Amino acid sequence: MWAWLTRWQQRQHDLALGVDADLVRDNRRRYQYAVVLLGCGCVLGVLSARLGLSGTPQKIIVALAIVLFLGGILAGRWAAAESAFLSKPDREDPPKVFRK
């Protein structure tokens, strides 16, 4: 257990020093895209309800709002998964018995 904690602390220290800075920056942008997509989806959903359109324009706006909202959720999940991967410590070496 303590070995995992020290490896995790080492990884956090490496990230603070700027190791994988480009990956962290790209992941931060992915979070921003997710928030923008979610916001646009919500705004379009509210606009479609407020405008009172009917027929094809209403369906197009609602479909676009749903697509943007789902795209924001997917981008957020992707960013969260990559963030978990980036902060995960390196694997522990196998026991010496199994090494060549």
Residue frames as a rotation matrix with the C-alpha (Angstrom) as fourth column:
MET 1
0.567 0.823 0.000 0.00
0.823 -0.567 0.000 0.00
0.000 0.000 -1.000 0.00
TRP 2
0.512 -0.420 -0.750 2.74
0.146 -0.817 0.558 2.46
-0.847 -0.395 -0.357 0.90
ALA 3
-0.570 -0.729 0.379 4.57
0.485 0.074 0.872 1.74
-0.663 0.680 0.311 -2.35
TRP 4
-0.043 0.644 0.764 1.50
0.973 -0.146 0.177 2.87
0.225 0.751 -0.621 -4.30
LEU 5
0.820 0.377 -0.430 1.29
0.507 -0.827 0.242 6.05
-0.264 -0.416 -0.870 -2.25
THR 6
0.050 -0.879 -0.474 4.93
0.109 -0.467 0.877 6.94
-0.993 -0.095 0.072 -2.88
ARG 7
-0.644 -0.239 0.727 4.54
0.711 0.166 0.684 6.23
-0.284 0.957 0.063 -6.62
TRP 8
0.358 0.857 0.370 1.42
0.911 -0.408 0.065 8.42
0.207 0.314 -0.927 -6.70
GLN 9
0.708 -0.165 -0.686 3.22
0.260 -0.843 0.471 11.24
-0.656 -0.512 -0.554 -4.88
GLN 10
-0.419 -0.907 0.051 6.11
0.307 -0.089 0.947 10.94
-0.855 0.412 0.316 -7.34
ARG 11
-0.362 0.364 0.858 3.68
0.928 0.049 0.370 11.19
0.093 0.930 -0.356 -10.27
GLN 12
0.747 0.655 -0.118 2.02
0.665 -0.738 0.112 14.28
-0.014 -0.162 -0.987 -8.78
HIS 13
0.317 -0.739 -0.594 5.47
0.133 -0.586 0.800 15.80
-0.939 -0.332 -0.088 -8.28
ASP 14
-0.617 -0.541 0.571 6.40
0.591 0.160 0.790 15.02
-0.519 0.826 0.221 -11.90
LEU 15
0.117 0.755 0.646 3.18
0.960 -0.254 0.122 16.64
0.256 0.605 -0.754 -13.15
ALA 16
0.818 0.155 -0.554 3.90
0.392 -0.854 0.340 19.73
-0.421 -0.496 -0.760 -11.03
LEU 17
-0.117 -0.954 -0.275 7.36
0.156 -0.291 0.944 19.96
-0.981 0.067 0.183 -12.62
GLY 18
0.117 0.248 -0.962 5.82
-0.789 -0.564 -0.242 19.98
-0.603 0.787 0.130 -16.09
VAL 19
-0.906 -0.337 0.255 6.25
-0.149 0.820 0.553 16.40
-0.395 0.464 -0.793 -17.25
ASP 20
-0.551 0.703 0.449 3.54
0.834 0.471 0.286 15.65
-0.010 0.533 -0.846 -19.86
ALA 21
-0.586 0.308 -0.749 2.61
0.103 -0.889 -0.446 19.33
-0.803 -0.339 0.490 -19.88
ASP 22
-0.830 0.280 -0.483 1.34
-0.553 -0.301 0.777 19.12
0.073 0.912 0.404 -23.46
LEU 23
-0.642 0.616 -0.458 -1.00
0.401 0.778 0.484 16.26
0.654 0.127 -0.746 -22.58
VAL 24
-0.453 0.455 -0.767 -2.30
0.798 -0.177 -0.576 18.08
-0.398 -0.873 -0.283 -19.52
ARG 25
-0.727 0.148 -0.671 -2.85
-0.269 -0.960 0.080 21.24
-0.632 0.238 0.738 -21.59
ASP 26
-0.807 0.435 -0.400 -4.73
-0.335 0.221 0.916 19.32
0.487 0.873 -0.033 -24.28
ASN 27
-0.525 0.627 -0.576 -6.88
0.752 0.658 0.032 17.67
0.399 -0.416 -0.817 -21.64
ARG 28
-0.568 0.301 -0.766 -7.70
0.411 -0.702 -0.581 21.04
-0.713 -0.645 0.275 -20.10
ARG 29
-0.798 0.274 -0.536 -8.85
-0.579 -0.592 0.560 22.21
-0.164 0.758 0.631 -23.54
ARG 30
-0.722 0.547 -0.424 -11.00
0.184 0.742 0.645 19.09
0.667 0.387 -0.636 -23.84
TYR 31
-0.469 0.554 -0.688 -12.73
0.838 0.033 -0.544 20.07
-0.279 -0.832 -0.479 -20.58
GLN 32
-0.638 0.201 -0.743 -13.32
-0.151 -0.979 -0.135 23.56
-0.755 0.026 0.656 -21.97
TYR 33
-0.833 0.349 -0.430 -14.82
-0.431 0.079 0.899 22.14
0.347 0.934 0.085 -25.18
ALA 34
-0.630 0.611 -0.480 -17.09
0.660 0.747 0.084 19.95
0.409 -0.264 -0.873 -23.10
VAL 35
-0.451 0.449 -0.771 -18.37
0.566 -0.524 -0.636 22.92
-0.690 -0.724 -0.018 -21.11
VAL 36
-0.728 0.158 -0.667 -18.91
-0.505 -0.782 0.366 24.98
-0.464 0.604 0.649 -24.28
LEU 37
-0.810 0.432 -0.396 -20.79
-0.118 0.541 0.833 22.14
0.574 0.721 -0.388 -25.99
LEU 38
-0.513 0.634 -0.578 -22.97
0.856 0.427 -0.292 21.57
0.062 -0.644 -0.762 -22.93
GLY 39
-0.519 0.271 -0.811 -23.69
0.214 -0.877 -0.430 25.28
-0.828 -0.396 0.397 -22.65
CYS 40
-0.809 0.204 -0.551 -24.60
-0.581 -0.416 0.699 25.61
-0.087 0.886 0.456 -26.33
GLY 41
-0.741 0.554 -0.381 -26.86
0.318 0.788 0.527 22.58
0.592 0.269 -0.759 -26.09
CYS 42
-0.418 0.579 -0.701 -28.65
0.842 -0.044 -0.538 24.02
-0.342 -0.814 -0.469 -23.08
VAL 43
-0.618 0.153 -0.772 -29.00
-0.176 -0.983 -0.053 27.46
-0.767 0.103 0.634 -24.67
LEU 44
-0.846 0.318 -0.428 -30.44
-0.429 0.070 0.900 25.97
0.316 0.946 0.078 -27.84
GLY 45
-0.624 0.638 -0.452 -32.83
0.679 0.729 0.091 23.86
0.388 -0.250 -0.887 -25.79
VAL 46
-0.375 0.469 -0.800 -34.07
0.585 -0.550 -0.597 26.89
-0.720 -0.691 -0.068 -23.89
LEU 47
-0.740 0.067 -0.670 -34.31
-0.451 -0.787 0.421 28.94
-0.499 0.613 0.612 -27.10
SER 48
-0.859 0.443 -0.256 -36.37
0.016 0.524 0.852 26.26
0.511 0.728 -0.457 -28.80
ALA 49
-0.377 0.744 -0.551 -38.82
0.926 0.310 -0.215 26.32
0.011 -0.592 -0.806 -25.89
ARG 50
-0.347 0.189 -0.919 -38.97
0.360 -0.878 -0.316 30.14
-0.866 -0.440 0.236 -25.77
LEU 51
-0.907 -0.091 -0.410 -39.29
-0.300 -0.542 0.785 30.81
-0.294 0.835 0.465 -29.49
GLY 52
-0.084 0.957 0.279 -42.41
-0.245 0.252 -0.936 28.72
-0.966 -0.147 0.213 -29.89
LEU 53
-0.467 -0.130 -0.875 -41.49
-0.882 0.008 0.470 27.50
-0.055 0.991 -0.118 -33.35
SER 54
0.299 0.558 0.774 -43.29
-0.386 0.813 -0.436 24.53
-0.873 -0.168 0.458 -34.78
GLY 55
0.976 0.154 -0.151 -42.63
-0.202 0.412 -0.889 21.99
-0.075 0.898 0.433 -37.47
THR 56
0.686 -0.728 -0.006 -39.29
0.554 0.528 -0.644 21.42
0.472 0.438 0.765 -39.12
PRO 57
0.083 -0.719 0.690 -37.34
-0.266 -0.684 -0.680 24.37
0.960 -0.127 -0.248 -37.62
GLN 58
0.491 0.162 0.856 -38.31
-0.867 -0.006 0.499 23.24
0.086 -0.987 0.138 -34.11
LYS 59
0.984 -0.100 0.146 -37.17
0.084 0.991 0.109 19.68
-0.155 -0.095 0.983 -34.82
ILE 60
0.468 -0.861 0.200 -33.87
0.385 -0.005 -0.923 20.88
0.795 0.509 0.329 -36.27
ILE 61
0.067 -0.429 0.901 -33.13
-0.644 -0.708 -0.290 23.11
0.762 -0.561 -0.324 -33.27
VAL 62
0.678 0.233 0.697 -34.04
-0.711 0.448 0.542 20.38
-0.186 -0.863 0.470 -30.77
ALA 63
0.930 -0.366 0.004 -31.97
0.348 0.881 -0.319 17.79
0.114 0.298 0.948 -32.65
LEU 64
0.228 -0.881 0.416 -28.98
0.117 -0.399 -0.909 20.16
0.967 0.255 0.012 -32.75
ALA 65
0.232 -0.087 0.969 -29.37
-0.881 -0.441 0.171 20.89
0.412 -0.893 -0.179 -29.02
ILE 66
0.913 0.135 0.386 -29.42
-0.304 0.853 0.423 17.17
-0.272 -0.503 0.820 -28.25
VAL 67
0.723 -0.690 0.035 -26.37
0.498 0.485 -0.718 16.50
0.479 0.537 0.695 -30.41
LEU 68
0.074 -0.708 0.702 -24.42
-0.286 -0.689 -0.665 19.36
0.955 -0.152 -0.254 -28.79
PHE 69
0.450 0.158 0.879 -25.42
-0.887 -0.033 0.460 18.26
0.101 -0.987 0.126 -25.30
LEU 70
0.973 -0.087 0.212 -24.44
0.053 0.986 0.157 14.63
-0.222 -0.142 0.965 -25.92
GLY 71
0.498 -0.844 0.201 -21.18
0.379 0.003 -0.925 15.77
0.780 0.537 0.322 -27.54
GLY 72
0.125 -0.411 0.903 -20.43
-0.693 -0.688 -0.217 17.79
0.710 -0.599 -0.371 -24.42
ILE 73
0.740 0.177 0.649 -21.10
-0.621 0.551 0.558 14.79
-0.258 -0.816 0.518 -22.19
LEU 74
0.905 -0.419 0.075 -18.85
0.414 0.827 -0.380 12.57
0.097 0.375 0.922 -24.32
ALA 75
0.264 -0.841 0.472 -16.05
0.069 -0.472 -0.879 15.15
0.962 0.264 -0.066 -24.38
GLY 76
0.285 -0.098 0.953 -16.32
-0.887 -0.405 0.223 15.55
0.364 -0.909 -0.202 -20.61
ARG 77
0.917 0.066 0.394 -16.15
-0.233 0.890 0.392 11.79
-0.324 -0.451 0.831 -20.05
TRP 78
0.698 -0.709 0.101 -13.14
0.484 0.363 -0.796 11.55
0.528 0.604 0.597 -22.37
ALA 79
0.119 -0.654 0.747 -11.38
-0.373 -0.727 -0.577 14.36
0.920 -0.210 -0.331 -20.50
ALA 80
0.530 0.123 0.839 -12.16
-0.848 0.094 0.522 12.75
-0.015 -0.988 0.154 -17.14
ALA 81
0.971 -0.184 0.151 -10.80
0.185 0.983 0.008 9.38
-0.150 0.020 0.988 -18.29
GLU 82
0.427 -0.864 0.268 -7.63
0.423 -0.071 -0.904 10.96
0.799 0.499 0.335 -19.63
SER 83
0.224 -0.306 0.925 -7.21
-0.707 -0.705 -0.062 12.98
0.671 -0.640 -0.374 -16.45
ALA 84
0.814 0.102 0.572 -7.44
-0.500 0.623 0.601 9.78
-0.296 -0.775 0.558 -14.39
PHE 85
0.836 -0.536 0.116 -4.88
0.523 0.716 -0.463 8.14
0.165 0.447 0.879 -16.68
LEU 86
0.291 -0.764 0.576 -2.48
0.057 -0.587 -0.807 11.07
0.955 0.267 -0.127 -16.46
SER 87
0.203 -0.196 0.959 -2.59
-0.884 -0.458 0.093 11.22
0.421 -0.867 -0.266 -12.67
LYS 88
0.987 0.162 0.015 -2.23
-0.155 0.911 0.382 7.46
0.049 -0.379 0.924 -12.21
PRO 89
0.289 -0.942 0.172 1.21
-0.733 -0.103 0.672 6.40
-0.615 -0.320 -0.720 -10.93
ASP 90
-0.135 -0.458 -0.879 3.52
-0.875 0.471 -0.111 4.15
0.465 0.754 -0.464 -12.91
ARG 91
0.790 0.433 -0.434 3.15
-0.258 0.878 0.404 0.44
0.556 -0.207 0.805 -12.44
GLU 92
0.485 -0.604 0.632 5.15
-0.717 0.140 0.683 -1.31
-0.501 -0.785 -0.365 -9.78
ASP 93
-0.292 -0.677 -0.676 7.97
-0.893 0.446 -0.061 -3.53
0.343 0.586 -0.735 -10.99
PRO 94
0.669 0.523 -0.528 7.23
-0.338 0.847 0.411 -7.27
0.662 -0.097 0.743 -10.84
PRO 95
0.801 -0.390 0.454 8.81
-0.374 0.266 0.888 -9.32
-0.467 -0.882 0.067 -8.07
LYS 96
-0.054 -0.946 -0.320 12.40
-0.956 -0.043 0.289 -10.40
-0.287 0.322 -0.902 -8.68
VAL 97
-0.254 0.016 0.967 11.31
-0.078 0.996 -0.037 -14.02
-0.964 -0.084 -0.252 -8.93
PHE 98
0.586 0.632 0.506 9.60
0.463 0.251 -0.850 -13.28
-0.665 0.733 -0.146 -12.25
ARG 99
0.678 -0.401 -0.616 12.39
-0.631 -0.748 -0.206 -11.18
-0.378 0.529 -0.760 -13.75
LYS 100
0.912 -0.408 -0.034 14.97
0.295 0.712 -0.637 -12.63
0.284 0.571 0.770 -16.10
